[in-house]
Amino acid sequence: MANAFTSSRKRTLILCLLLATGTLSLYSRVTHAGFLRYDDDRYVVENPYVRAGLHWSTVTWAFTTFEQANWHPLTWLSHAVDGRLFGMNPAGHHSINLLLHTANVVLLFLLLQWLTGCTGRSLVVAVLFAVHPVNVESVAWIAERKTVLSMFFFLLTLLGYGHYARKPSVARYVAVLVGFSMALMSKPMAITLPFTLLLLDYWPLGRLRSREEFNGKDSQINGNVIGKERSIGWLVIEKLPLFAMSAASAVVTMKAQRAGGALTVKYPVLAHLQNAVVSYVLYIGKAIWPARLAALYPYPQNGWPGSVVLAAAAFLIIATGVVLKYRERRYLPWGWFWYLGTMVPMIGLVQVGNQAMADRYAYLPFVGLFVIAVWGSADIANRFAIRRYVAVSAVVIVIALCLVTYRQLAYWHDDFSLWSHTLAVTHRNFVAEDNFGNALIKAGRYDEGIAHFRNAAEIEPGDPVSEVNLGIYAQQHGDLQQAAARYQYALQLASDPQVRAAAYANLGGVYFTLHDYSRAKENFETALELNSRSSFIFLHMGLIAQKNSDWNSAIRYYATYVAVEPTDIGYFLLGQALDHAGDSDRAKLAYQQAQRSSRNIDETRKAAAKLLAE
């Protein structure tokens, strides 16, 4: 018996190592990707707390901020740890996402194997979770750290609950509460965890029994006593503290998204319901045939046709009926209601952002579909004695998924690849037009970029991002009147603090060029109040202060400017301000830094003089 137990543990360890190695190998190219400018700048590159690393001020900020329309302090702290360890080297940040995904793969395997006693089936589910292309977004996108981190604590909590169910105690229940709180503090998608615990009670723990089935006996898995069978009422009462935590998280999340301008009211409630029904079916389609995956799927502007909504609703009703009819195969209702239930926070009943659906939202829910597919295939193989054919088919499917995932990872290498692909596989996607336009601008292809901004404005006339971008283009071409009008219109449209900050900052730049320094300062200060970290603002606020001989303010703004964007001109201007303030020692150090940063210090001096003359 001891030898058999040891052999089983060795086999499990080997399988875990194979899972981890395979996942790391498949996703290895993700570490070669750079930062993406779709939220990664806000989460990492331009976030001063993340750049500063892990300090007490960062901890305080993480637990009190609604930055990016979310309250997820553990996610912020994980980014800050990355900032401390890797600085702004994106490879390190990507590697942590990959390690978390790999840990999730192994934890999922261990959870299913332990609870069901089925090693082979649990292994295949974990492999599907590891290699499915829909999960690429959650791993390759640095800003989606919150998804892989929340899933990590989610799975740990399920494991903890399994131990609690085996032998209930206060300490083990507290461990479940702690794990759940950490999952919620990573991303509120974990809000459905109490519901999933009830599903575990149903299967495979076998704690949940109907009134007819209930006899108060011990439930067992492979001969191991798990715990007393309980009624549904008792099991719900047992989880009331967890449901209370879910309710509190929902309230905080709504406050955070409202404060961050993420909640939108562009579409009526009925449109949200229709999109939710259709999206449930579309996600299943992506699970079966993961083609035309995109960074953002645009919300249908005119809504879904009634025939499509009715067909999707009929499919969901029929599927639910089939699952309930064959409920003696407990994995069927378990997997189906896992999928439906865990998707609720992300299905779009409350519209957050512009997307109709997103690949990252399927990271947790698809586990239910994978369990149905694997357990169902195994049952069919056993019933019809076609194990060999099913095994070969499974291998072919896994290889195909690996190939698609490897290709999908290439699209996440850089902005240009990501958004050009998104435009190719979606229709009238104004967000993709904006982001691809920005990628072209950064590559110096200005005329091509502005064409995409115009496309975005045509698709979505009320899009503040395209208005800001069109304003920047007009400003660069000397049409200050049109630029100011664009920025002011964007301010009427925008609820996102970051977009508003950009509009105010650029409007300040217009007034600075017009030598209206008081209005320029007013707009720059408003942008700073919206937590803008634009180096452009700090430079020009420093210039305004220097023009007014406010040397202390000039020093403060120039010092912040070079901290955000170290440049030879910035250090030279800082040296000038320090000189005028009588701090010759620090001025000397600033000039020396300007000398080291400059290719030609005379050109730097002329450029600084030109800025002050504007």
C-alpha positions as CSV (number, residue, x, y, z in Angstrom):
1,M,0.0,0.0,0.0
2,A,2.8,2.4,0.9
3,N,4.6,1.6,-2.3
4,A,1.5,2.2,-4.3
5,F,0.9,5.6,-2.6
6,T,4.5,6.6,-3.2
7,S,4.3,5.6,-6.8
8,S,1.0,7.6,-7.2
9,R,2.7,10.7,-5.8
10,K,5.7,10.4,-8.1
11,R,3.4,10.0,-11.1
12,T,1.5,13.2,-10.0
13,L,4.8,15.1,-9.6
14,I,6.0,14.0,-13.0
15,L,2.7,15.0,-14.6
16,C,2.9,18.4,-12.9
17,L,6.5,19.0,-14.2
18,L,5.4,18.0,-17.7
19,L,2.4,20.4,-17.6
20,A,4.6,23.2,-16.3
21,T,7.4,22.6,-18.9
22,G,4.9,22.3,-21.8
23,T,3.1,25.5,-20.8
24,L,6.4,27.5,-20.4
25,S,7.7,26.2,-23.7
26,L,4.5,27.1,-25.6
27,Y,4.4,30.6,-24.2
28,S,8.1,31.3,-24.2
29,R,7.8,33.8,-27.1
30,V,5.6,36.0,-24.9
31,T,8.7,37.2,-23.0
32,H,10.0,38.8,-26.2
33,A,7.0,41.1,-26.5
34,G,7.2,44.8,-25.5
35,F,4.8,46.8,-23.4
36,L,1.5,47.3,-25.2
37,R,0.0,50.8,-25.1
38,Y,-3.5,49.6,-24.5
39,D,-3.6,50.0,-20.7
40,D,-0.1,48.8,-20.1
41,D,1.1,52.4,-20.1
42,R,-1.5,53.2,-17.4
43,Y,-0.8,50.1,-15.4
44,V,3.0,50.1,-15.6
45,V,4.9,52.4,-17.8
46,E,3.4,55.8,-16.7
47,N,2.4,54.7,-13.2
48,P,4.7,56.3,-10.7
49,Y,3.9,53.9,-7.9
50,V,4.6,50.9,-10.0
51,R,7.8,52.4,-11.3
52,A,8.9,53.3,-7.8
53,G,8.6,49.6,-6.6
54,L,7.2,48.3,-3.4
55,H,7.2,51.0,-0.7
56,W,4.8,51.8,2.2
57,S,3.3,54.6,0.1
58,T,2.7,52.2,-2.7
59,V,0.9,49.8,-0.3
60,T,-1.3,52.7,1.0
61,W,-2.1,53.8,-2.5
62,A,-2.9,50.3,-3.7
63,F,-5.5,49.8,-1.0
64,T,-7.2,53.2,-1.4
65,T,-7.1,54.0,-5.1
66,F,-9.8,53.4,-7.7
67,E,-7.2,53.9,-10.5
68,Q,-8.2,52.4,-13.8
69,A,-11.8,52.0,-12.6
70,N,-10.9,49.0,-10.4
71,W,-10.1,48.2,-6.7
72,H,-7.6,45.4,-6.9
73,P,-4.8,46.2,-4.4
74,L,-3.0,42.9,-4.8
75,T,-2.7,43.4,-8.5
76,W,-1.2,46.8,-8.0
77,L,1.3,45.4,-5.5
78,S,2.3,42.6,-7.8
79,H,3.0,45.2,-10.6
80,A,5.0,47.2,-8.0
81,V,7.1,44.2,-7.1
82,D,7.8,43.7,-10.9
83,G,8.8,47.4,-11.1
84,R,11.2,46.8,-8.2
85,L,12.6,43.6,-9.7
86,F,12.7,44.3,-13.5
87,G,12.3,48.1,-13.8
88,M,10.7,48.8,-17.2
89,N,12.0,45.7,-18.9
90,P,8.8,44.1,-20.3
91,A,10.3,40.6,-20.4
92,G,10.2,40.4,-16.6
93,H,6.6,41.5,-16.4
94,H,5.6,39.1,-19.1
95,S,7.4,36.3,-17.3
96,I,5.5,36.7,-14.1
97,N,2.2,36.5,-16.0
98,L,3.4,33.3,-17.6
99,L,4.5,31.8,-14.3
100,L,1.1,32.6,-12.8
101,H,-0.6,30.9,-15.8
102,T,1.6,27.9,-15.4
103,A,0.8,27.7,-11.7
104,N,-2.9,27.9,-12.5
105,V,-2.5,25.0,-15.0
106,V,-0.8,22.8,-12.3
107,L,-3.3,23.8,-9.6
108,L,-6.3,23.0,-11.8
109,F,-4.9,19.6,-12.5
110,L,-4.2,18.9,-8.8
111,L,-7.6,20.2,-7.8
112,L,-9.5,18.0,-10.3
113,Q,-7.4,14.9,-9.7
114,W,-7.7,15.2,-5.9
115,L,-11.5,15.8,-5.9
116,T,-12.4,13.3,-8.7
117,G,-9.7,10.7,-8.5
118,C,-9.5,10.8,-12.3
119,T,-5.9,11.5,-13.2
120,G,-6.2,11.2,-17.0
121,R,-9.3,13.3,-17.4
122,S,-8.0,16.0,-15.0
123,L,-4.7,16.1,-17.0
124,V,-6.5,16.7,-20.3
125,V,-8.6,19.5,-18.8
126,A,-5.5,21.1,-17.5
127,V,-3.8,20.7,-20.9
128,L,-6.8,22.4,-22.7
129,F,-6.7,25.2,-20.1
130,A,-2.9,25.6,-20.7
131,V,-3.0,25.7,-24.5
132,H,-6.3,27.1,-25.6
133,P,-5.8,30.2,-27.7
134,V,-8.5,32.2,-26.0
135,N,-6.3,32.4,-22.9
136,V,-3.5,34.1,-24.8
137,E,-4.8,37.5,-24.0
138,S,-4.8,36.9,-20.2
139,V,-1.2,35.8,-20.3
140,A,0.4,38.0,-23.0
141,W,-1.2,41.3,-21.9
142,I,0.7,42.7,-18.9
143,A,-2.3,44.7,-17.7
144,E,-4.3,41.4,-17.4
145,R,-2.1,40.4,-14.5
146,K,-5.3,40.7,-12.5
147,T,-6.9,37.8,-14.3
148,V,-4.2,35.3,-13.9
149,L,-3.5,36.4,-10.3
150,S,-7.2,36.2,-9.3
151,M,-7.4,32.8,-10.8
152,F,-4.4,31.6,-8.8
153,F,-6.1,32.6,-5.5
154,F,-9.4,31.3,-6.8
155,L,-8.0,27.8,-7.3
156,L,-6.1,27.9,-4.0
157,T,-9.4,28.7,-2.3
158,L,-11.1,25.7,-4.0
159,L,-8.3,23.5,-2.8
160,G,-8.7,24.9,0.7
161,Y,-12.4,24.3,0.6
162,G,-11.8,20.7,-0.4
163,H,-9.7,20.3,2.8
164,Y,-12.4,22.0,4.8
165,A,-15.1,19.7,3.4
166,R,-13.0,16.7,4.3
167,K,-12.6,17.8,7.9
168,P,-14.5,21.0,8.8
169,S,-12.8,23.3,11.3
170,V,-12.7,27.0,12.1
171,A,-9.1,27.3,11.0
172,R,-9.8,25.7,7.6
173,Y,-12.9,27.9,7.1
174,V,-10.8,31.0,7.9
175,A,-8.3,29.8,5.3
176,V,-11.1,29.7,2.7
177,L,-12.1,33.3,3.7
178,V,-8.5,34.5,3.4
179,G,-8.1,32.9,0.0
180,F,-11.3,34.3,-1.3
181,S,-10.4,37.8,-0.1
182,M,-7.1,37.6,-1.9
183,A,-8.8,36.5,-5.1
184,L,-11.3,39.5,-4.8
185,M,-8.4,41.9,-4.2
186,S,-6.8,40.7,-7.4
187,K,-9.9,41.0,-9.6
188,P,-13.6,41.1,-8.8
189,M,-14.3,38.3,-11.3
190,A,-13.9,36.0,-8.3
191,I,-17.2,37.3,-7.0
192,T,-18.9,34.1,-8.1
193,L,-16.7,31.8,-5.9
194,P,-19.5,31.0,-3.3
195,F,-21.6,29.8,-6.2
196,T,-18.8,27.5,-7.4
197,L,-18.4,26.1,-3.9
198,L,-22.0,25.0,-4.0
199,L,-21.2,23.4,-7.3
200,L,-18.3,21.5,-5.7
201,D,-20.7,20.4,-3.0
202,Y,-22.9,19.0,-5.8
203,W,-20.0,17.4,-7.6
204,P,-17.5,16.0,-7.0
205,L,-17.6,16.4,-3.3
206,G,-21.1,14.9,-3.1
207,R,-22.1,16.9,0.0
208,L,-25.2,18.3,-1.6
209,R,-28.3,16.1,-1.6
210,S,-31.9,16.8,-2.4
211,R,-34.5,16.2,0.3
212,E,-35.3,12.8,-1.2
213,E,-31.7,11.8,-1.4
214,F,-30.6,13.2,2.0
215,N,-29.8,10.6,4.6
216,G,-27.1,12.4,6.7
217,K,-24.4,9.8,5.8
218,D,-20.8,10.5,5.0
219,S,-20.1,11.4,1.4
220,Q,-17.1,9.7,-0.2
221,I,-14.7,10.0,-3.1
222,N,-12.8,6.8,-4.0
223,G,-13.4,5.4,-0.6
224,N,-12.2,8.6,1.2
225,V,-14.7,10.2,3.6
226,I,-15.2,13.8,2.5
227,G,-17.9,15.0,4.9
228,K,-21.5,14.7,6.0
229,E,-24.1,15.1,3.3
230,R,-26.0,18.3,3.8
231,S,-29.2,20.0,2.6
232,I,-29.0,22.9,0.2
233,G,-30.2,25.3,3.0
234,W,-27.4,24.2,5.4
235,L,-24.8,24.6,2.7
236,V,-26.0,28.1,1.8
237,I,-26.0,29.2,5.4
238,E,-22.5,27.8,5.7
239,K,-21.4,30.2,3.0
240,L,-23.2,33.3,4.1
241,P,-19.9,35.1,5.1
242,L,-18.6,34.4,1.6
243,F,-21.8,35.7,0.0
244,A,-21.4,38.8,2.1
245,M,-17.9,39.3,0.8
246,S,-19.2,39.0,-2.7
247,A,-21.8,41.6,-2.1
248,A,-19.3,44.0,-0.6
249,S,-16.9,43.4,-3.6
250,A,-19.8,44.2,-6.0
251,V,-20.5,47.5,-4.2
252,V,-16.8,48.5,-4.2
253,T,-16.4,47.5,-7.9
254,M,-19.4,49.6,-9.0
255,K,-18.0,52.6,-7.1
256,A,-14.6,52.1,-8.7
257,Q,-16.0,51.8,-12.2
258,R,-18.2,54.8,-11.8
259,A,-15.4,56.8,-10.4
260,G,-13.1,55.8,-13.3
261,G,-15.7,56.5,-15.9
262,A,-15.9,52.9,-17.1
263,L,-19.6,52.5,-16.8
264,T,-21.4,53.4,-19.9
265,V,-25.1,54.0,-20.7
266,K,-24.9,54.1,-24.4
267,Y,-27.3,51.2,-24.9
268,P,-30.7,50.4,-23.3
269,V,-31.0,47.5,-20.8
270,L,-32.7,45.3,-23.4
271,A,-29.7,45.7,-25.7
272,H,-27.4,44.5,-22.9
273,L,-29.6,41.5,-22.2
274,Q,-29.7,40.6,-25.9
275,N,-25.9,40.9,-26.2
276,A,-25.4,38.8,-23.1
277,V,-27.6,36.0,-24.6
278,V,-25.7,36.0,-27.9
279,S,-22.3,36.3,-26.2
280,Y,-22.9,33.2,-24.2
281,V,-23.3,31.3,-27.4
282,L,-20.4,33.1,-29.2
283,Y,-18.0,32.2,-26.3
284,I,-18.9,28.5,-26.8
285,G,-18.1,28.9,-30.4
286,K,-14.7,30.4,-29.6
287,A,-14.1,27.4,-27.2
288,I,-14.8,24.9,-30.0
289,W,-13.3,26.9,-33.0
290,P,-11.0,29.6,-31.7
291,A,-10.7,31.6,-34.9
292,R,-10.6,35.3,-35.6
293,L,-9.6,36.1,-32.0
294,A,-9.2,39.8,-31.3
295,A,-8.0,42.2,-28.6
296,L,-11.5,43.8,-28.6
297,Y,-14.8,42.8,-30.1
298,P,-16.9,45.9,-30.8
299,Y,-20.4,46.3,-29.5
300,P,-22.9,45.9,-32.3
301,Q,-23.9,49.5,-33.1
302,N,-27.4,48.6,-34.1
303,G,-27.8,45.7,-31.7
304,W,-28.2,42.0,-32.6
305,P,-31.0,41.0,-35.1
306,G,-34.0,39.6,-33.3
307,S,-33.6,36.3,-35.1
308,V,-30.0,35.9,-33.8
309,V,-31.1,36.7,-30.2
310,L,-34.0,34.1,-30.4
311,A,-31.7,31.4,-31.9
312,A,-29.1,32.0,-29.2
313,A,-31.8,32.0,-26.4
314,A,-33.2,28.7,-27.9
315,F,-29.8,27.1,-27.9
316,L,-29.2,28.0,-24.2
317,I,-32.6,26.8,-23.2
318,I,-32.2,23.5,-25.1
319,A,-28.7,23.0,-23.8
320,T,-29.9,23.6,-20.2
321,G,-32.7,21.1,-20.7
322,V,-30.4,18.4,-22.0
323,V,-28.0,19.0,-19.1
324,L,-30.8,18.6,-16.6
325,K,-32.2,15.6,-18.4
326,Y,-28.9,13.7,-18.1
327,R,-28.1,15.1,-14.6
328,E,-27.1,11.7,-13.3
329,R,-23.8,12.4,-15.1
330,R,-23.1,15.1,-12.5
331,Y,-20.2,16.6,-14.5
332,L,-22.8,17.9,-17.0
333,P,-24.8,20.3,-14.8
334,W,-21.5,21.1,-12.9
335,G,-19.7,22.2,-16.0
336,W,-22.6,23.9,-17.6
337,F,-23.6,26.0,-14.6
338,W,-19.9,26.7,-13.8
339,Y,-19.7,28.2,-17.3
340,L,-23.0,30.2,-17.1
341,G,-22.4,31.3,-13.5
342,T,-18.8,32.4,-13.5
343,M,-19.4,34.3,-16.7
344,V,-22.2,36.5,-15.2
345,P,-19.9,39.3,-13.9
346,M,-18.3,39.6,-17.4
347,I,-21.2,38.9,-19.7
348,G,-22.1,42.6,-20.1
349,L,-25.4,43.0,-18.2
350,V,-23.8,46.1,-16.8
351,Q,-21.8,47.7,-19.7
352,V,-18.2,48.4,-18.8
353,G,-16.1,49.8,-21.6
354,N,-16.8,49.5,-25.3
355,Q,-16.4,45.7,-25.9
356,A,-19.3,43.3,-26.5
357,M,-17.1,40.4,-25.3
358,A,-13.5,39.7,-24.5
359,D,-11.2,36.7,-24.6
360,R,-9.9,37.4,-21.1
361,Y,-13.4,37.0,-19.7
362,A,-13.4,33.3,-20.7
363,Y,-10.3,32.4,-18.6
364,L,-12.3,31.1,-15.6
365,P,-15.6,30.1,-17.2
366,F,-14.1,27.9,-19.9
367,V,-13.0,25.4,-17.2
368,G,-16.6,24.2,-17.0
369,L,-16.8,23.6,-20.8
370,F,-13.5,21.8,-20.7
371,V,-14.7,19.5,-18.0
372,I,-17.9,18.7,-20.0
373,A,-15.9,18.0,-23.1
374,V,-13.3,15.7,-21.4
375,W,-15.6,13.8,-19.1
376,G,-18.2,13.5,-21.8
377,S,-15.7,12.2,-24.4
378,A,-14.3,9.7,-21.8
379,D,-17.8,8.4,-21.2
380,I,-18.5,8.0,-24.9
381,A,-15.2,6.3,-25.4
382,N,-16.0,3.8,-22.6
383,R,-19.5,3.2,-23.7
384,F,-18.7,2.5,-27.4
385,A,-15.2,1.0,-26.8
386,I,-13.5,3.6,-28.9
387,R,-10.9,4.8,-26.4
388,R,-8.1,4.7,-29.0
389,Y,-9.9,6.9,-31.5
390,V,-10.9,9.4,-28.8
391,A,-7.3,9.5,-27.5
392,V,-5.9,10.1,-31.0
393,S,-8.5,12.8,-31.6
394,A,-7.6,14.5,-28.3
395,V,-3.9,14.5,-29.3
396,V,-4.7,16.0,-32.7
397,I,-7.0,18.7,-31.1
398,V,-4.3,19.6,-28.5
399,I,-1.6,19.9,-31.3
400,A,-4.0,22.1,-33.3
401,L,-4.7,24.4,-30.3
402,C,-1.0,24.7,-29.7
403,L,-0.3,25.8,-33.2
404,V,-3.1,28.4,-33.1
405,T,-1.9,29.6,-29.7
406,Y,1.6,30.0,-31.0
407,R,0.4,32.0,-33.9
408,Q,-1.9,34.1,-31.7
409,L,1.1,35.0,-29.4
410,A,2.8,36.6,-32.4
411,Y,-0.1,39.1,-32.7
412,W,0.6,40.3,-29.1
413,H,4.3,41.1,-29.9
414,D,3.7,44.8,-30.4
415,D,1.0,47.4,-31.0
416,F,1.3,47.3,-34.7
417,S,0.7,43.6,-35.0
418,L,-2.0,43.5,-32.4
419,W,-4.2,46.2,-33.8
420,S,-3.7,45.5,-37.5
421,H,-4.8,41.9,-36.8
422,T,-7.8,43.2,-34.7
423,L,-8.9,45.4,-37.6
424,A,-8.5,42.5,-40.0
425,V,-10.8,40.2,-38.0
426,T,-13.5,42.6,-36.7
427,H,-15.8,45.1,-38.4
428,R,-16.2,48.8,-37.7
429,N,-14.0,48.7,-34.6
430,F,-13.3,52.3,-33.6
431,V,-11.1,51.4,-30.6
432,A,-8.9,49.4,-32.9
433,E,-8.8,52.2,-35.4
434,D,-7.6,54.6,-32.6
435,N,-5.0,52.2,-31.3
436,F,-3.7,51.3,-34.8
437,G,-3.6,55.0,-35.6
438,N,-1.4,55.6,-32.5
439,A,0.9,52.8,-33.5
440,L,1.4,54.3,-36.9
441,I,2.0,57.8,-35.4
442,K,4.7,56.3,-33.2
443,A,6.3,54.7,-36.3
444,G,6.4,58.2,-37.9
445,R,3.6,57.3,-40.4
446,Y,1.5,60.4,-39.6
447,D,-0.7,60.6,-42.6
448,E,-1.7,56.9,-42.4
449,G,-2.3,57.3,-38.7
450,I,-4.7,60.3,-39.1
451,A,-6.7,58.3,-41.6
452,H,-7.4,55.8,-38.9
453,F,-8.4,58.5,-36.4
454,R,-10.8,59.8,-39.0
455,N,-12.2,56.3,-39.5
456,A,-12.7,56.1,-35.7
457,A,-14.6,59.4,-35.6
458,E,-16.8,58.3,-38.5
459,I,-17.6,55.0,-36.9
460,E,-18.2,56.5,-33.4
461,P,-19.0,60.3,-33.7
462,G,-19.0,60.5,-29.9
463,D,-15.5,58.9,-29.5
464,P,-13.4,61.3,-27.4
465,V,-10.2,59.5,-28.1
466,S,-10.3,60.1,-31.8
467,E,-11.2,63.7,-31.2
468,V,-8.1,64.1,-29.0
469,N,-6.0,62.5,-31.7
470,L,-7.4,64.6,-34.5
471,G,-6.8,67.6,-32.3
472,I,-3.1,66.6,-31.9
473,Y,-2.8,66.3,-35.6
474,A,-4.3,69.7,-36.2
475,Q,-2.0,71.2,-33.5
476,Q,1.1,69.6,-35.1
477,H,0.1,71.2,-38.4
478,G,-0.4,74.7,-36.9
479,D,-4.2,74.7,-36.9
480,L,-4.6,75.8,-33.3
481,Q,-8.2,76.9,-33.6
482,Q,-9.3,73.5,-34.9
483,A,-7.1,71.7,-32.3
484,A,-8.7,73.7,-29.4
485,A,-12.2,72.9,-30.7
486,R,-11.4,69.2,-30.9
487,Y,-10.0,69.1,-27.3
488,Q,-13.0,71.1,-26.0
489,Y,-15.4,68.7,-27.7
490,A,-13.5,65.7,-26.4
491,L,-14.0,67.1,-22.9
492,Q,-17.7,67.3,-23.4
493,L,-17.8,63.6,-24.4
494,A,-15.2,62.0,-22.2
495,S,-15.9,60.4,-18.8
496,D,-12.5,58.5,-18.6
497,P,-10.2,60.6,-16.4
498,Q,-7.2,59.7,-18.5
499,V,-8.8,60.9,-21.7
500,R,-9.9,64.1,-20.0
501,A,-6.4,64.6,-18.7
502,A,-5.0,64.2,-22.2
503,A,-7.5,66.8,-23.6
504,Y,-6.7,69.3,-20.8
505,A,-2.9,68.8,-21.3
506,N,-3.1,69.3,-25.0
507,L,-5.4,72.3,-24.6
508,G,-2.8,73.7,-22.3
509,G,-0.2,73.2,-25.0
510,V,-2.4,75.2,-27.4
511,Y,-2.7,78.2,-25.0
512,F,1.1,78.0,-24.3
513,T,1.8,78.3,-28.0
514,L,-0.6,81.3,-28.1
515,H,1.4,82.8,-25.1
516,D,-1.8,82.7,-23.0
517,Y,0.2,81.4,-20.1
518,S,-2.5,81.8,-17.4
519,R,-5.0,79.7,-19.3
520,A,-2.3,77.2,-20.2
521,K,-1.4,76.8,-16.5
522,E,-5.0,76.4,-15.6
523,N,-5.5,73.5,-18.1
524,F,-2.2,71.9,-17.1
525,E,-3.2,72.0,-13.4
526,T,-6.5,70.4,-14.2
527,A,-4.8,67.6,-16.0
528,L,-2.5,67.1,-13.0
529,E,-5.5,66.9,-10.7
530,L,-6.8,64.1,-12.9
531,N,-3.5,62.2,-12.1
532,S,-1.8,62.8,-15.4
533,R,1.9,61.9,-15.4
534,S,2.6,63.5,-18.8
535,S,6.2,64.7,-19.1
536,F,4.8,67.4,-21.5
537,I,2.9,69.0,-18.6
538,F,5.8,69.1,-16.2
539,L,8.1,70.6,-18.8
540,H,5.7,73.3,-19.8
541,M,4.7,74.1,-16.2
542,G,8.4,74.5,-15.5
543,L,8.7,76.9,-18.4
544,I,5.8,78.9,-17.2
545,A,7.2,79.1,-13.7
546,Q,10.6,80.2,-15.1
547,K,9.0,82.9,-17.3
548,N,7.4,84.2,-14.1
549,S,10.7,83.9,-12.2
550,D,9.1,81.4,-9.8
551,W,12.3,79.4,-9.4
552,N,11.2,77.1,-6.7
553,S,8.2,75.9,-8.7
554,A,10.4,75.7,-11.8
555,I,12.8,73.5,-10.0
556,R,10.0,71.2,-8.7
557,Y,8.5,70.8,-12.2
558,Y,11.8,70.3,-14.0
559,A,12.9,67.7,-11.4
560,T,9.6,65.8,-11.9
561,Y,10.0,66.1,-15.7
562,V,13.5,64.5,-15.7
563,A,12.3,61.8,-13.3
564,V,9.5,60.9,-15.7
565,E,11.5,61.5,-18.9
566,P,15.3,62.0,-18.4
567,T,16.5,64.3,-21.3
568,D,19.4,66.6,-21.8
569,I,17.1,69.6,-22.2
570,G,15.3,68.8,-19.0
571,Y,18.5,68.6,-17.0
572,F,19.8,71.8,-18.6
573,L,16.6,73.7,-17.7
574,L,16.8,72.3,-14.2
575,G,20.4,73.5,-13.9
576,Q,19.3,77.0,-15.0
577,A,16.5,77.1,-12.4
578,L,18.9,75.9,-9.7
579,D,21.4,78.5,-10.7
580,H,18.9,81.3,-10.4
581,A,17.7,80.0,-7.1
582,G,21.3,80.1,-5.8
583,D,21.8,76.4,-5.5
584,S,25.1,76.2,-7.4
585,D,26.1,72.8,-6.3
586,R,23.0,71.1,-7.5
587,A,23.0,73.2,-10.6
588,K,26.5,71.9,-11.4
589,L,25.3,68.3,-11.1
590,A,22.3,69.0,-13.3
591,Y,24.5,70.6,-16.0
592,Q,26.9,67.6,-15.8
593,Q,23.9,65.2,-16.3
594,A,22.8,67.3,-19.3
595,Q,26.3,67.1,-20.7
596,R,26.3,63.3,-20.3
597,S,22.9,63.0,-21.9
598,S,23.5,65.3,-24.8
599,R,25.2,64.6,-28.2
600,N,25.9,68.3,-28.6
601,I,25.6,70.5,-25.5
602,D,25.5,73.7,-27.7
603,E,22.5,72.3,-29.5
604,T,20.9,71.5,-26.2
605,R,21.5,75.1,-25.0
606,K,19.9,76.5,-28.1
607,A,16.9,74.1,-27.8
608,A,16.3,75.2,-24.2
609,A,16.5,78.9,-25.2
610,K,14.0,78.3,-28.0
611,L,11.6,76.7,-25.6
612,L,11.8,79.7,-23.3
613,A,11.4,82.1,-26.1
614,E,8.1,80.6,-27.2
